[in-house]
Amino acid sequence: MKFGGCVASIEKANHTVDAPASIRADIQAHSIKVATGSSRQGRLRSLNVAGYPARED
């Protein structure tokens, strides 16, 4: 799966906890920035369940 496919999977996982969230991908840096109203724990849990270990920088 290419990075674009991963971004789509991450968007889907995050939208399960916050549908109106804004997700921006930086393909060069292989990073995702999420603007959301959901809790940090809910966001990280949804990404981890989808198979994308997440951390906040």
Summary of the structure (lengths in Angstrom):
residues: 57
radius of gyration: 10.4
end to end distance: 24.6
largest distance: 28.8
contacts: 134
relative contact order: 0.23
helix: 40%
strand: 18%
